Amino acid sequence: VYTTGVVSIQGTLGQTYCQIANRVTGQFENHFTQKTALIRNIAIDVLTTEAVMENNNLYLSHPDDWIERRLKRLNAEWQGLEDERQRREYFHPQLSQRLSILARLEGNLIRNFSVYDQYGVLIGSTTATGDRVVRERSWFRKVNEYKTHFTYLDLDAVKGLLKVVVPVWGGVSIAGYVYAELDFQTFAKEVTSVRFGETGEAIAVDYAGVPLYGEPR
């Protein structure tokens, strides 16, 4: 009878903790979804689609070697401009303005909010630093392999950045990408503030179970 009672209590406690964990992870998921909603909304915005498709039209009816020369020329011209204001003249003005407004609404969370065409050419952004053509970046090479809908996440622990990429669709194919760099410390503080009761807490970990933020426990 005693053993049966212990097993029963253990089963009840197990169910209770599973319910607690389910609720906390649900809160975390809702938090992440809320914080990345503007990235997905920009990806399906009409202005974004029009800007990306307009840029992609430049590649139509041209061979691969012409496209290759164009990409190299764009990057060379970009690197030759030291003034950030001159670089911004290459941006789509309305799209860049919308990106800047949305980024400011999130306070210190968003460090970079950008839109690229199918070849990784920068169309609009909140920042004019870095490269104009990002086809050699690891995140672009990775997302360029996808043919179906995706949400790409990558943590740069050294710079404290959470990189988020979602596709821009042109009909049934991927036409471009929305790229955002989130300040991971700002994001993690809000995640770790998720509580259930007085002692429950949520910890963001990587695939190996190592905490992404804060000291190992």
C-alpha positions in Angstrom: 0.0 0.0 0.0 2.8 2.4 0.9 4.7 1.7 -2.3 1.6 2.1 -4.4 0.9 5.5 -2.6 4.4 6.7 -3.5 4.0 5.8 -7.1 0.7 7.5 -7.2 2.1 10.7 -5.7 5.1 10.6 -8.1 2.7 10.3 -11.0 0.6 13.2 -9.8 3.7 15.4 -9.3 5.0 14.4 -12.8 1.7 15.5 -14.4 1.8 18.7 -12.4 5.3 19.6 -13.5 4.5 18.7 -17.1 1.6 21.2 -17.0 3.8 23.9 -15.5 6.5 23.3 -18.1 3.9 23.3 -20.9 2.5 26.6 -19.7 5.9 28.3 -19.3 7.2 27.1 -22.7 3.9 28.3 -24.2 4.5 31.8 -22.6 8.0 31.7 -24.1 6.7 30.8 -27.5 4.1 33.5 -27.4 6.7 36.0 -26.4 9.0 35.0 -29.3 6.1 35.1 -31.7 5.1 38.6 -30.6 8.7 40.0 -30.8 9.3 38.6 -34.3 5.8 39.4 -35.7 7.0 42.6 -37.3 9.7 40.7 -39.2 7.0 38.3 -40.6 4.7 41.2 -41.3 7.3 43.1 -43.3 7.9 39.9 -45.3 4.3 39.7 -46.5 3.9 43.5 -46.9 2.9 44.7 -50.4 5.6 47.4 -50.4 8.3 44.8 -49.6 7.1 42.4 -52.3 7.0 45.2 -54.9 10.5 46.4 -54.0 12.0 42.9 -54.2 10.3 42.0 -57.4 11.3 45.3 -59.0 14.9 44.6 -58.1 14.7 41.0 -59.4 13.4 42.2 -62.7 16.8 43.6 -63.4 18.2 40.0 -63.7 15.6 38.8 -66.2 16.9 37.9 -69.7 20.5 38.2 -68.6 23.1 35.4 -68.5 24.8 34.3 -65.3 28.1 36.0 -66.2 26.3 39.3 -66.5 24.7 38.8 -63.1 28.1 37.9 -61.6 29.7 41.1 -63.0 26.8 43.2 -61.8 27.0 41.9 -58.2 30.7 42.5 -58.1 30.3 46.0 -59.4 27.6 46.8 -56.9 29.7 45.7 -54.0 32.8 47.6 -55.3 30.8 50.8 -55.7 29.3 50.4 -52.2 32.7 49.9 -50.6 34.0 53.0 -52.4 31.4 55.1 -50.6 32.6 56.2 -47.1 29.7 58.5 -46.4 26.7 56.6 -45.0 24.3 59.2 -46.5 25.6 58.4 -50.0 25.1 54.7 -49.4 21.5 55.3 -48.3 20.8 56.8 -51.8 21.0 53.2 -53.1 18.1 52.1 -50.8 14.5 52.0 -51.6 13.4 55.1 -49.7 9.8 54.1 -48.7 10.8 50.7 -47.6 13.8 51.9 -45.6 11.7 54.5 -43.9 9.2 51.8 -42.9 11.9 49.5 -41.6 13.4 52.4 -39.5 10.0 53.3 -38.0 9.2 49.7 -37.0 12.7 49.2 -35.6 12.4 52.3 -33.4 9.1 51.0 -32.0 10.9 48.1 -30.5 13.4 50.2 -28.6 16.8 48.7 -28.2 15.7 45.2 -29.4 16.5 45.6 -33.2 20.0 46.5 -34.2 19.5 45.8 -38.0 16.4 45.4 -40.1 17.0 44.8 -43.8 15.5 43.4 -47.0 17.5 41.6 -49.7 16.6 40.4 -53.2 17.1 36.8 -54.4 20.9 37.3 -55.0 21.5 38.9 -51.6 21.6 42.5 -52.8 20.5 45.0 -50.1 17.3 46.8 -51.1 16.4 48.6 -47.9 17.8 48.8 -44.4 18.0 50.7 -41.1 21.8 50.7 -41.4 24.2 51.4 -44.2 27.2 49.6 -42.8 28.6 46.2 -43.9 28.3 44.8 -47.4 25.7 45.5 -50.0 25.9 42.0 -51.5 25.7 39.3 -48.8 25.7 36.2 -50.9 28.9 35.0 -49.1 27.5 35.4 -45.6 26.9 32.0 -43.9 23.3 32.9 -43.1 22.5 33.7 -46.8 24.2 30.5 -48.1 22.0 28.6 -45.7 18.7 30.2 -46.4 19.4 30.2 -50.1 19.0 26.4 -50.0 15.4 26.5 -48.8 12.6 26.2 -51.2 9.7 26.1 -48.8 8.6 28.4 -46.0 11.1 28.8 -43.1 12.1 30.9 -40.1 15.9 30.9 -39.8 17.5 31.6 -36.4 21.2 31.9 -35.6 22.9 33.1 -32.4 26.1 35.1 -32.6 27.2 34.8 -29.0 30.3 36.9 -29.5 28.4 39.9 -30.8 25.3 39.2 -28.8 23.0 39.0 -31.8 20.1 36.8 -32.6 19.8 36.6 -36.4 16.3 36.0 -37.8 15.5 35.5 -41.5 12.2 34.9 -43.2 11.5 34.7 -46.9 9.7 37.2 -49.2 7.5 35.3 -51.6 7.0 36.2 -55.3 4.1 34.0 -56.2 5.1 30.4 -55.4 8.8 30.9 -55.2 11.1 32.8 -52.8 12.0 36.2 -54.2 14.0 37.7 -51.4 14.6 37.8 -47.6 13.9 39.9 -44.6 16.8 39.9 -42.2 16.9 41.2 -38.7 19.5 41.3 -36.0 18.0 41.3 -32.5 20.0 42.3 -29.4 20.1 39.0 -27.6 20.6 40.4 -24.2 17.5 42.6 -24.5 15.6 39.6 -25.8 16.9 37.2 -23.2 16.1 39.4 -20.3 12.4 39.4 -21.3 12.5 35.7 -21.9 14.0 34.9 -18.5 11.4 37.2 -16.8 8.8 34.5 -17.7 7.7 33.0 -14.4 5.2 30.4 -13.1 4.6 30.9 -9.4 7.4 32.1 -7.1 10.2 29.7 -8.2 9.5 28.5 -11.7 11.7 30.0 -14.5 12.4 29.7 -18.2 15.9 29.2 -19.5 16.8 29.5 -23.2 19.3 26.7 -24.1 21.0 25.6 -27.3 20.7 22.1 -28.9 23.2 20.7 -26.3 21.3 22.2 -23.3 23.8 24.9 -22.6 22.2 28.2 -21.5 22.3 30.9 -24.2 22.1 33.7 -21.7 23.4 34.0 -18.1 25.6 31.8 -16.1 25.5 27.9 -16.4 23.4 26.4 -13.7 
